[in-house]
Amino acid sequence: MTDTTELLKSVSAELAKASSEFSKKAEDALAEAKKAGNLSAETKNAVDELATKFNSLSEAEKQLKAQLGEMEQEFARLPAQASGQSRETLGGTIIKSEALKAFAASVEGNKRLSIPVSAALLSGDVPAGVVEPQRIPGIDVSPKQRLFIRDLIAPGKTGSPAIFWVQQTGFTNAAKAVAEGTAKPYSGITFTPKITGVSTIAHLFKASKQILDDFAQLGSTIDIEMRYGLKYVEEQEILFADGTGVHLHGIVPQASVYDPAFEVDHQSGIDDLRLAMLQCQLARLPSSGHVLHFMDWAKIELTKDTLGRYILANPLGLAGPVLWGLPVVATEAVGFEGKFLTGAFQTGAQLFDREDANVVISTENADDFEKNMITIRCEERLALVVKRPEAFVYGPFTAPEPAGG
């Protein structure tokens, strides 16, 4: 643990140095672009190199912090390790519940079963059990896992129905060198109090009572279908919701409009995302990730040079969705095609979980009793706080130049 701590200190120091150099070089580049009308290849390469170094150090620092946290937790759990218990998935927790076993053995009328599940929206393995093919063939196939926008945003917890917070809405820097005995200038910082309510995301599905006899199927259904369904709608809310009624106030409606500091020859989507990173850097809020549509990410991954070689990586050795050293979340969100969102997700926004995903099973909903059916409900309660709207840049990708242009 000591070696990891020392390494983290070293990386953090290098990151602070790289951030300072990156900010200065970005400002110099902007001044050069405004003065000359374009940016020299030497300056552009220097800025790009600093950006890649900064992002690599940021990712290294984040991984080291996570590793150190895990080591500390493991140390704290040492006395209990002899039990050999492993972490349960959402479905696994439910199907092993003694209350559920009793409920399945004797389904009675006018009876409900509530099973709280901690950290239900964290990624987990699909339960090991599978449905016998002769009973229900061809189901319970896990969908392809991917990053969600939740994975980029700083997590939080709350025990209240609303979050009270203070947003910085303006800063005027009047600092300067002053002579001895003269008055010092005043800088101005503007704050605005905000209240963000907790929203509920939920859905239900029907099933025959016999599903309770097939615990593996029930666990798989909850782990995959219901949890994925919550995540899918949650992502729509985090991105686009306008804050009216019971909806979250999403990032896109509050983000800054994409306004590149200068133009690049033969500008492409890769350049757009780099210029959006620069826009965030000039706002003193370095980006930590990109969000774009599956179609646009595929176009970027398929970009080739004049010799027909892929620019990003070898197709046989792709290590994951990463661009300019930052993670990429490829979304299915309707209306996002042709657009992108880049920003400082860790510092500019925070997601507060009021109630983790929980499951309630009932036989007393509508005509369930007479039809021998059950109703299963899965829901969560959460709030989204966008602390620094200027930390996010949203806009359309630059249209590609026509052939021969």
N, C-alpha and C positions, 0 to 999 in steps of 0.2 A: 504493500500500500504506500510505503514511503517513496519508492521509486516512481509510482504513478503520480503522487502529489508533486514531487519535484519536476517531473516532466510537464505536468499541467501548468505549473508556475512559469516554466520556460516558454511553453507555447503561448500562454496568455501575454507574456511580455513581448514576444515576437508579434503577436496579433495587434497589440496596441501600437507598436512601431509601424507595422504595415498599414494600419488604418490611417495613421497620421500622414504617411507618405502617399497613400492612395488619395486622400482628400486633397492634399496640396497639388498632386499631379492632375487630378480631375479639374480643379479650378484653373490651373495653368492651361490645360487643354481647352477649356471653355473660352478663356481669354484669347488664346491663339486662334480659335475658330471664329470668334467674333471679329477679330482684327484682320485676319487674312481671308476670311470667307470660307476656308476649309481647314482641314487638319492634316498635317504632314504624316507620312507613313511612319516616321521614326517616333513621333509623339504618340500616335495611335497604338503602336506596338508596345511602347513603354507603359501606357495606361492599361492595356489589356493584360500585360504580364503582371502588373501590380494587382489587378482585379482577381486574376486566377490565384495568385499567392495569398491574397486576403481571404478569399472564399475557402481555399484549402486549409488555411490555419483556423478559420472559424469552424469548419467541420471537424477538424482534429480536436479543437478545444471542447466542442460539444460532446464528442465521443469519449474523451477522457473524463469529462465531468460525469457522464452517464456511467462509465466504467467504475469510477471512484465511488459513486453512489451505490452501485450494485455490490461492490466489495464491502462497503460499510454495512449494508443490509445483511449480507451473508455472515459477516462477523457477528452481528447482533442476533442472528438466528442459530448460531453454532450449537447451543445446548439442545435445540429441538431437532437437529438434523438426523439424529439416530432413528427417528420415526420413519424416515424415508418417504414422507408424503410429498406428492407433486402438486403443482398448481392446477386447479380444476378449470375447465372451460365453462362457459355459461350453460350449455346443454348438460355437461357432466355434473355440474352442481345440482341442477334440477332433477335429473333422473336418479341421482343417489339420495335424494331427500327422503327421509323416513316418512314425512307427511305425505309425499306424493305416492309412496308405496301403499300406505294405508288407504289413501284416496282411491287408488286404482283397484285395490282389493274389494272395496265396497262403495261404489258410487251411489250417494244418497241425494235425494232431492233437497233443495234449499240449503245447499252447502257450497262454500267457496274455499279455494286454496290459494294462498298468496305466498310466493317464494321470492324473497329479496335476493338479488345477485349483484355482487360488487364488481366494479370495473367491467361492466358487460360489453362496452363498446371497444375494448382493447382487442387487438388481433389475437386469435387463439387457434389451435388446431381443431379440425373437425373431429368429433368423437370417433373412437376406433371402431365401434360397432357398426355394422352395415345391415340393411334389410335383406332377408333371405330372398333370392331371386324368384323362387316359386310363389312368393306371396305378393311382392310389389316389385317387379323387375324394372331396372333402368331408372331409378330415382335416387335422390340424395347425392347428386354430382356437385361437387364444390365449384362455385364460380371462381374465375381467375381473381386472385387477390391483387390489390393495387393500393397505392397510397391514396388517402383521402385528404382533403384540405385540413381536416381536424389534426392530421399528423404534423402539420406545419405550425399550427397556432399554439401559443403558450397555454398550458392547461391550468385549471383552477377549480376550487370547490367553494360552495356557498351553502349556508344553512338558512338563507332568507328568501322570500318571494321576489325580492328586487335588490339590485346592486346600486349603491350610491357611490359615485366616483367624481373626480375632478379632471377635466380635460384642459390641456394647455392649448390655447387657440391663437396665440401670438407671442412673438419675442422680438424686441428691438434691441440690438446690441450697440450700445453707445460707448463701449470701452475704447480708450485711447491713452496715449502717453500724455502725462500732465506735468507741468512745472511745479516745483515745491512751493507750497503756500497758496496754490490756486484751487478753485473749486473743481471737484471731480464730477464727471458727467453721470447722469442717471440712465440706466437701461430700463426697458419696460417689458414685463411679462404679464400676459393676460390669461386668466383662468375662467372656465365656465363649469358650474356644477351640473352633473348629469345623473339621471335615474334611469336604469335599464331593468325592465321587468323580466322575470323568468317565463319562458315559453314551454309548452308541452308538445312533444311529437309522439304520436301513438298510432297503432293499427291493431286489427284483430283478424283472426281467421277461424273458420269452423272446421271441425273434424269429428269423425265418429268416435264413440266411446272406446272402440277397439284399439284406437291409437295408443291408449294408455297401457295396453298389453305389450306394445312394441316400443320399449324404452329407447332403443337405439335410433329408431326413426324419429321419435319425438325430440331427442337431443339434437339430432342432425337438423331437423326442421327449424328448431329455435336458433341454433348456432348460425345457420346459414341464411335462411330465408328472412326471418324476422329481424335479425340483427343487421343484415345487409340492407333490408328495406328502410330501417331507421337511418342508417348512414347515408343512403342515397338521398332521402328527403332532407336530412340535416345539411348535406352539402349544398343543396339548392337554396336553403334558408341562409346559410352562412354567406353564400356568394351574392344572391340577388334580392333577398327579402327587403321590403321598404320600411319596416318598423311600424306599420299600421296594424291596429287590432292586436291579435295574438302573435304576430310574426316577429322574428328577429329583425334587427336593423343590420343588413348585410354589408359586406365590405365594398362591393362594386358601386352601389349608390353613393358611397362616401369617398371613394378613391379619387386621386388627382388624375386629370386627363393627360394622356401620353403626349408629351411635348419635347421631342428630341432636341438636344442642344445644338446639333449640327447634322448635316447630311453625309452619308457615306456612299461612295461609288458602288453601283450595282447592289444597292441595299436589299437585304433579305430578312426573313423572319429571325434568323440568328442575330443579325445586327440590331433589329428592333428590340429584342430582349436585352442585349448588351447596353443599348442607349437608355432603356428603361431603368436598368441597374444604375447607370450614371445619374439619371434624374433623381433616384432615391439617395444616392451618395451625396449629391449636391445639397439635398435637404438634410444631410447629416444623419440619415437613417439607412445604413447599408442593407441591401436586399438579403433575404434568407431563403427565397424560393420563387418558383414560377408556377402559374396555373394556366393551362391552355387545353383546347379540345383535342380529343384523340386524333382527329383528322390532321390538325395543324402539327401536332407532334410527329406524326408519321411522315409528313412532308419534310420536316426538319431532319429527321433521322435518315431520310432518303436523299438528302442533298449530296451532290457529287461535284468533284472538281472537273477541270477541262479534260482530264485524262480518264474520266469515268470512275474514279475512286471515291468511296464514301468518305466524307469529311470528318464525321464525328467518331466513328470507330469501325472496327472489323465486325461485320454482321455475325460472325461466329463467336465473338468474344465480348458482346455488350455486357457491361457491368451493372446497368441500371439506368433509369431515367435521370440523367444529370446533364446540365448545360451551364457553361461558364463557372463550374465548380458548385452550382446550386442544384438542389433536388427539384425535379419537375413532377407536378401532379397533373396527369392527363385525365380530364373529366368528360363525362357524357352529357353535361348540363346543356339543355336545349337553349339555343341562342348564343352559345359561347364560341361557335365555330367562326374562325376568322378574327378572333380577338384574343387578348391575353391579359393576365394580371400578374404583375411582379411587385414584390414588396418585402418589407421587414416584418414578417408574420410573427416572429417571436417577441419583438418589442412593440409593434404597432397595434396588436390586438390580443385579446385573451378570452378564452372560452371557459365559463364557469358551469360546472355540473351541479345542479341542485339535487337531482335524483338519477342515479344510474339506471340503466335499462332493467326493468323488473317484469316479471311474468305473473299473471293471474289466470287461473283456470276455473271455469264455472260451468255448472249444468243447468243454471237457472237464468238463462238469457233467452228471451222470446219463447220459442216452442222447443227448446233443446230437450226438455224432459220427455215429451211425447215422441220425439224423433230419435231419441237415444244418441244425441249429439253433445258435444262440448264446445265451448267458446274459449279461445286462448287470446289474451291481450298482452301486448308488449309496448311499453312506453318509456319515455325519458323526459326529464325537465332540465332545461339549461338556459343560459343567458350569454349573449355575445357582446363584448365591450370593444369598440374600435377606439383605442386611446389616441392614436395619431393618424388621422386620415391621410396626411401628406406622406406617410410611410408606404402608401400603396399607389401604384401607377396602373391605369387601365386604358386600353385603347385597341384599335384595329392594327393588324399586320399591314406593312407596306405592300401595295399591289406589286407583283413581279413585273419587271420590264418586258415588253414584247420582244419576241425573237428578233435578233439583229439590231436591237435598240441600244 
